[in-house]
């Protein structure tokens, strides 16, 4: 693993190079897309991106957990968690990248 992280700035720079929008317009486009995705997830909707994957929010119910240090039982509150399920194409691309 290289440990590299793709940032918003790198995404907007890629839009600038590939699409030809100005740097400012590219940054606004990336922000707009991310904002639309975030808003949909907050509403509990799925975000499906073809050939990439699906983001969704799961409702986890309350349960009893255990403190691994003390063994004491601790209640875990109900919560919403964000999940990502990659498409088969994305899984294949990642797996092919590991073979290099």
N, C-alpha and C positions, 0 to 999 in steps of 0.2 A: 504494500500500500504506500502511495506517495504522500498521503496526508494533506494533499492540497484541497482547499475549499473554494468553490465557485461562489462569488459574491454578487450582490445586486449590480455593483459597478461593472463587473465583468460581463454580466448578462446584457446590460445596456450598451456596453462597448461592442458586443457581438451583434446586437440589433443594428447599431450604427454602421458596422462594417458590412453586414449581410443585406440590410434593407435599404440603407442609404438615407435614413432620417438624420436630422442633426443630432448631436450628442444630447442636447437638452430634450428634444422630442423622444429620443430613444429611452432616456431615463424616465420620462413621464409615462411612456408606454409600458415599461416594465413595472413601474409602481402601480399603474392602473390595473394591470393583469393580476398582480399579487393582491391588491386590495379587493378586486372582485372575487378572487378565490377565497380570501379570508372571510369576507362577508357571507359568502355562501356556506362556508363551514360553520360559522357562528350560528347561522339559522338552522343548522343540522342537515344541510343538503350535502350530497356527494359531489365531488369535483372529479370528473372523468376526463383525462387527456389521452386521446387515442394514441396507441403505440408507446405510451409512457406508463400510465398507471392510474389508480383511483385513490383519491384522498377521501376519507370519511371520518365521522365522529361517532364513537361508541359510547354508550351510557354504561358505566360500570356500577353495579350495585354495592351497597355496604357489605362488608364482610369482616371476619376476624382475622387479624394477622398475628405474627409473632415476632417479637424483638429477638433477633438472632443472638445477641450478646447475653441477654438475661433469660430468654425463654418465656418472658412474660407475654400474655396475650394482649393485643392492642386492637381496638376497633379502627377499621379503615372506612372513612366516609365515602358515600357515593360520589362519583365524579364523571366528567366527560373527558375522553382521551382521543387524541388525533391518531389515526392509523393511515398507513400507506400500503397499498397492494400493487406491486409492479405488474405490468402487462407481461404476457409471455414473450413478446418481442424484446422488451427491456431486459427481462431475465436472460434471454439468449444472448443479447449484445454484451451484457456484463460478463456472462460466463465465457464468451469468446474472447473478451478482453483479458481475462485471467490466463489464457493459454499462451499469450505472447511471451 
